Amino acid sequence: MSLLEVQGLKTAFHTAEGTVQAVDDVDIRIDPGEIVGLVGESGSGKSVLARSIMGLVESPGEVSAEEIRLNGQSLQEMSDEDLRAVRGNSISMIFQDPVNSLNPTLQVGEQIAENIRLHQDVNESVTLSAEVKRKILGAAKNAESWQRAIEMLESVGIPEAESRAQSYPHEFSGGMAQRAMVAMALSCQPDLLIADEPTTGLDVTIQAQILDELEALLTEFDTSILLITHDLAVVAETTTRANVMYAGEIIERAPTEELFDNPAHPYTEALIASTPRLENPDDRIEPIPGSVPDLIDIPYACHFSPRCPEATEECFELEPEPVDIGTNHEASCLKREPVGDL
């Protein structure tokens, strides 16, 4: 059984200008013990998809799906209270911009401890925070949640974790704030971790360290990961399977090695061609012309057709269906023939 099974997910935002179809009939599957990539340009709908799975889309957003199941349980059928119990416990998310995602008024360790108190049986009050207890009641910093927060900071490589747990977010560098977000997300040992652009804005050395730590924590905490990024190099280095997203749709999915060796959708080919390669630094980089379309009432059937070098008149008029290119490899393109018809 898959850990996460999503079918027919749609997310729309109703505005005065029209309906923004940010996610359009998306299927995605994640099995236990794997890292699955979700890649595409900014504006493709990756973060909205993640928030839709988590149940974090607010008005004027509207989410519908045939099913969203985690460990066989329907997240759609859960009450708000039950869903809150699942978030941060069975499923966690690392958000973009870690410094601004942390509460600036609370110590980093307290924020992690609070998550532990909410979701784990540590026999501590959740109505009065440990931070208040320590400041007002003079409680010692030997509570189980506080000690486990320190252990989590140590597990993600933050030096002098006991001291740094008492720091505030603005006292952390970008890399350390990202590590703190990872520590918080993993503090309750979730079955699934959604990492939304976890390396954006970090220098290359720190990016590599964060990715290495995510892979190591995958084994240590028995956690699967949905890795969201616009960086193909991150997908190639880290994931076992990859989904390519464009204008709200998954337009290609395949095992990662197969995707890079045999890209089938023109958009995937264009993404790869626009990515610098260290092994061939003299290769010409081909930028993708144009930009991701406005998602309000897109007038052409294949959303990539205005930017596609292979597009013909039918591409603008006929909606492409997923085509089986090979084993566990499919692409939504009218120009691709099913593997059995080649």
C-alpha positions as CSV (number, residue, x, y, z in Angstrom):
1,M,0.0,0.0,0.0
2,S,1.2,3.5,-0.8
3,L,2.0,5.9,2.0
4,L,0.3,8.8,0.2
5,E,-2.2,8.4,-2.6
6,V,-3.6,11.5,-4.3
7,Q,-6.0,11.3,-7.2
8,G,-7.8,14.0,-9.1
9,L,-6.7,16.8,-6.9
10,K,-7.9,20.3,-8.0
11,T,-7.3,23.6,-6.3
12,A,-9.0,26.8,-7.5
13,F,-8.9,30.3,-6.3
14,H,-11.9,32.4,-7.1
15,T,-11.0,36.0,-7.7
16,A,-12.6,39.1,-9.2
17,E,-10.6,38.6,-12.4
18,G,-11.7,34.9,-12.7
19,T,-10.9,31.5,-11.4
20,V,-7.2,30.6,-11.0
21,Q,-6.8,26.8,-11.5
22,A,-3.6,26.5,-9.5
23,V,-3.7,22.7,-9.4
24,D,-5.6,20.8,-12.1
25,D,-6.5,17.1,-11.8
26,V,-3.2,16.0,-10.3
27,D,-2.4,12.4,-9.3
28,I,0.6,11.6,-7.1
29,R,1.9,8.6,-5.2
30,I,4.6,8.2,-2.5
31,D,5.6,4.8,-1.2
32,P,7.2,4.1,2.2
33,G,10.9,4.8,2.4
34,E,11.4,6.9,-0.8
35,I,12.2,10.5,-1.8
36,V,9.9,11.7,-4.6
37,G,10.7,14.8,-6.5
38,L,8.2,17.5,-7.7
39,V,9.9,19.9,-10.1
40,G,8.9,22.8,-12.2
41,E,9.3,26.6,-12.7
42,S,8.0,29.1,-10.1
43,G,4.3,29.5,-10.6
44,S,3.7,25.9,-11.7
45,G,1.6,25.1,-8.6
46,K,4.0,23.0,-6.6
47,S,3.6,24.8,-3.3
48,V,-0.2,25.0,-3.7
49,L,-0.3,21.3,-4.3
50,A,1.7,20.7,-1.1
51,R,-0.6,22.9,0.9
52,S,-3.7,21.3,-0.6
53,I,-2.5,17.8,0.5
54,M,-1.8,19.3,4.0
55,G,-5.2,20.9,4.2
56,L,-3.7,24.4,4.5
57,V,-5.5,26.2,1.6
58,E,-7.7,28.9,2.9
59,S,-10.5,31.0,1.3
60,P,-10.8,32.0,-1.5
61,G,-9.1,28.7,-2.3
62,E,-11.2,25.6,-2.9
63,V,-9.8,22.1,-2.9
64,S,-11.5,19.0,-4.3
65,A,-10.1,15.5,-5.0
66,E,-11.2,12.0,-5.8
67,E,-9.1,10.9,-2.9
68,I,-6.3,12.0,-0.6
69,R,-5.2,9.1,1.5
70,L,-2.3,8.9,4.0
71,N,-1.6,5.4,5.4
72,G,-5.0,4.3,3.9
73,Q,-6.9,7.0,5.8
74,S,-8.9,9.7,3.9
75,L,-7.7,13.1,4.9
76,Q,-10.8,14.6,3.2
77,E,-13.1,12.8,5.6
78,M,-11.3,13.9,8.7
79,S,-12.7,16.6,10.9
80,D,-10.7,19.8,11.4
81,E,-9.6,18.6,14.8
82,D,-8.5,15.2,13.5
83,L,-6.6,16.8,10.6
84,R,-4.8,19.1,13.0
85,A,-3.7,16.0,14.9
86,V,-2.3,14.5,11.7
87,R,-0.4,17.6,10.7
88,G,2.9,17.9,12.4
89,N,2.6,14.3,13.5
90,S,2.0,11.8,10.7
91,I,2.7,14.4,8.0
92,S,4.9,17.5,8.3
93,M,6.1,20.2,6.1
94,I,9.2,22.3,5.7
95,F,8.1,25.7,4.4
96,Q,9.9,28.1,2.1
97,D,11.7,31.0,3.7
98,P,12.6,29.3,7.1
99,V,13.4,32.5,9.0
100,N,10.0,34.0,8.3
101,S,8.3,30.7,8.9
102,L,9.5,30.6,12.5
103,N,7.8,32.6,15.2
104,P,10.1,35.6,15.9
105,T,8.9,36.0,19.5
106,L,9.7,32.4,20.7
107,Q,12.9,30.6,21.2
108,V,13.7,28.1,18.5
109,G,13.8,25.2,21.0
110,E,10.4,26.2,22.5
111,Q,8.8,26.1,19.0
112,I,10.1,22.6,18.5
113,A,9.0,21.6,22.1
114,E,5.6,23.0,21.5
115,N,5.1,20.7,18.5
116,I,6.2,17.7,20.5
117,R,3.8,18.6,23.3
118,L,0.9,18.9,20.9
119,H,1.4,15.6,19.2
120,Q,3.4,13.3,21.5
121,D,2.5,11.8,24.9
122,V,4.9,13.7,27.1
123,N,2.4,14.5,29.9
124,E,2.9,18.3,29.6
125,S,0.3,21.0,29.4
126,V,-0.6,22.2,25.9
127,T,-2.7,25.1,27.1
128,L,0.2,26.9,28.9
129,S,3.4,26.8,26.9
130,A,6.7,25.7,28.4
131,E,8.1,29.1,27.5
132,V,5.5,30.8,29.7
133,K,6.2,28.2,32.5
134,R,9.9,28.9,32.4
135,K,9.5,32.7,32.4
136,I,6.6,33.1,34.9
137,L,6.7,29.9,37.0
138,G,10.4,29.4,36.9
139,A,10.1,25.8,35.7
140,A,13.4,24.0,35.0
141,K,14.4,23.3,31.4
142,N,14.4,19.6,32.1
143,A,10.9,18.9,30.6
144,E,10.9,16.0,28.2
145,S,9.7,18.2,25.3
146,W,12.6,20.6,25.8
147,Q,15.2,17.9,26.0
148,R,13.8,16.2,22.9
149,A,13.9,19.6,21.1
150,I,17.6,19.8,21.9
151,E,18.2,16.3,20.7
152,M,16.4,17.2,17.4
153,L,18.6,20.2,16.9
154,E,21.7,18.0,17.5
155,S,20.4,15.4,15.0
156,V,20.3,18.0,12.2
157,G,23.8,19.2,12.9
158,I,23.3,22.4,14.8
159,P,26.4,22.9,17.1
160,E,26.0,23.7,20.8
161,A,22.3,22.7,20.5
162,E,21.5,23.2,24.2
163,S,22.6,26.8,23.9
164,R,21.2,27.5,20.5
165,A,17.8,26.1,21.5
166,Q,17.4,29.3,23.6
167,S,18.1,31.5,20.6
168,Y,15.5,33.4,18.6
169,P,15.0,32.9,14.8
170,H,16.7,36.2,13.9
171,E,19.9,34.9,15.7
172,F,20.1,32.0,13.2
173,S,21.7,32.1,9.8
174,G,19.7,31.0,6.8
175,G,21.3,27.5,6.9
176,M,20.7,27.1,10.6
177,A,17.1,28.3,10.4
178,Q,16.5,25.7,7.6
179,R,18.0,23.0,9.9
180,A,15.7,24.2,12.7
181,M,12.7,23.8,10.4
182,V,13.9,20.3,9.5
183,A,14.2,19.5,13.2
184,M,10.7,20.8,13.9
185,A,9.2,18.9,11.0
186,L,10.8,15.6,12.1
187,S,10.3,16.1,15.9
188,C,7.3,13.8,15.9
189,Q,8.9,11.3,13.5
190,P,6.3,11.8,10.7
191,D,5.6,9.1,8.1
192,L,5.8,11.8,5.4
193,L,7.8,15.0,5.2
194,I,7.0,17.6,2.5
195,A,10.1,19.7,1.9
196,D,9.1,22.8,-0.1
197,E,12.3,24.3,-1.7
198,P,14.5,23.4,1.3
199,T,17.7,24.6,-0.4
200,T,16.5,27.9,-2.0
201,G,18.5,30.9,-1.0
202,L,21.3,28.9,0.6
203,D,24.9,28.8,-0.7
204,V,26.0,25.6,-2.5
205,T,27.9,24.1,0.4
206,I,24.9,24.5,2.8
207,Q,22.5,23.2,0.1
208,A,24.6,20.0,-0.1
209,Q,24.7,19.6,3.7
210,I,20.9,20.0,4.0
211,L,20.3,17.4,1.2
212,D,22.8,15.0,2.8
213,E,21.0,15.4,6.1
214,L,17.6,14.8,4.6
215,E,18.8,11.6,3.1
216,A,20.3,10.5,6.3
217,L,17.2,11.4,8.3
218,L,15.1,9.4,5.8
219,T,16.7,6.2,7.2
220,E,17.1,7.4,10.8
221,F,13.4,8.4,11.2
222,D,11.9,6.0,8.7
223,T,10.3,9.0,6.9
224,S,9.3,9.3,3.2
225,I,9.9,12.7,1.6
226,L,8.2,14.7,-1.1
227,L,10.9,17.1,-2.3
228,I,9.6,20.2,-4.0
229,T,12.1,22.2,-6.1
230,H,12.8,24.1,-9.3
231,D,16.4,22.7,-9.3
232,L,16.8,19.7,-11.5
233,A,20.3,19.0,-10.0
234,V,18.6,18.5,-6.6
235,V,16.1,16.1,-8.2
236,A,18.8,14.1,-10.0
237,E,21.0,13.9,-6.8
238,T,18.3,13.0,-4.3
239,T,15.2,11.4,-5.6
240,T,14.1,8.0,-6.7
241,R,11.1,9.1,-8.7
242,A,10.2,12.5,-10.2
243,N,7.1,14.4,-11.2
244,V,7.4,17.3,-13.6
245,M,4.7,20.0,-13.0
246,Y,3.7,22.8,-15.4
247,A,0.8,25.3,-15.1
248,G,-1.0,23.2,-12.5
249,E,-0.6,19.8,-14.1
250,I,1.8,16.9,-13.8
251,I,3.0,16.6,-17.4
252,E,5.6,13.8,-16.9
253,R,6.4,11.2,-14.2
254,A,9.2,8.6,-14.2
255,P,11.9,7.0,-12.2
256,T,14.5,9.8,-11.8
257,E,17.3,8.1,-13.8
258,E,14.8,7.3,-16.6
259,L,13.5,10.9,-16.6
260,F,17.0,12.3,-17.2
261,D,18.1,9.6,-19.7
262,N,14.9,9.6,-21.7
263,P,12.8,12.8,-21.2
264,A,9.6,12.5,-23.1
265,H,7.8,15.8,-22.7
266,P,9.1,18.8,-24.5
267,Y,8.9,20.8,-21.3
268,T,11.1,18.3,-19.4
269,E,13.6,18.3,-22.3
270,A,13.6,22.1,-22.2
271,L,14.2,22.1,-18.4
272,I,17.2,19.8,-18.8
273,A,18.6,21.8,-21.7
274,S,18.4,25.0,-19.6
275,T,20.4,23.5,-16.7
276,P,24.2,24.0,-16.6
277,R,26.2,20.7,-16.4
278,L,29.5,20.6,-14.4
279,E,30.7,17.6,-16.5
280,N,30.2,19.6,-19.8
281,P,30.7,23.3,-18.9
282,D,31.1,24.3,-22.6
283,D,27.6,22.9,-23.5
284,R,25.3,25.7,-24.7
285,I,22.5,26.5,-22.2
286,E,19.2,26.9,-24.0
287,P,16.7,29.1,-22.0
288,I,13.0,28.3,-22.3
289,P,11.3,31.1,-24.2
290,G,8.3,32.8,-22.6
291,S,7.0,32.2,-19.1
292,V,4.4,30.1,-17.2
293,P,1.0,31.3,-18.3
294,D,-1.6,33.1,-16.2
295,L,-3.7,30.4,-14.7
296,I,-7.0,32.2,-15.2
297,D,-8.9,30.5,-18.1
298,I,-5.9,29.2,-20.1
299,P,-7.3,29.3,-23.7
300,Y,-5.1,26.5,-25.2
301,A,-5.5,22.8,-24.5
302,C,-1.8,21.9,-23.9
303,H,-0.7,24.6,-21.5
304,F,2.9,24.4,-22.8
305,S,2.1,24.8,-26.5
306,P,2.9,28.5,-26.9
307,R,6.5,27.8,-25.7
308,C,6.9,24.4,-27.3
309,P,9.2,24.0,-30.4
310,E,7.2,20.9,-31.4
311,A,3.7,22.4,-31.1
312,T,1.2,22.2,-34.0
313,E,-2.3,23.5,-34.4
314,E,-3.8,20.4,-32.7
315,C,-1.7,21.0,-29.6
316,F,-3.7,24.2,-29.0
317,E,-7.0,22.5,-29.5
318,L,-6.7,18.9,-28.1
319,E,-6.0,18.2,-24.5
320,P,-3.2,15.7,-24.2
321,E,-3.8,12.5,-22.1
322,P,-1.0,10.7,-20.2
323,V,0.8,8.3,-22.5
324,D,2.8,5.2,-21.3
325,I,6.4,5.8,-22.5
326,G,7.9,2.9,-20.6
327,T,7.9,1.1,-17.3
328,N,6.4,3.6,-14.7
329,H,7.1,6.4,-17.2
330,E,4.3,8.5,-18.7
331,A,4.0,11.9,-20.3
332,S,1.1,14.1,-21.4
333,C,2.0,15.0,-25.0
334,L,0.2,14.5,-28.3
335,K,3.5,14.0,-30.0
336,R,4.4,10.9,-28.0
337,E,3.3,7.4,-29.0
338,P,2.6,4.7,-26.4
339,V,5.5,2.3,-26.0
340,G,3.5,-0.6,-27.5
341,D,2.8,1.4,-30.6
342,L,6.4,2.3,-31.4
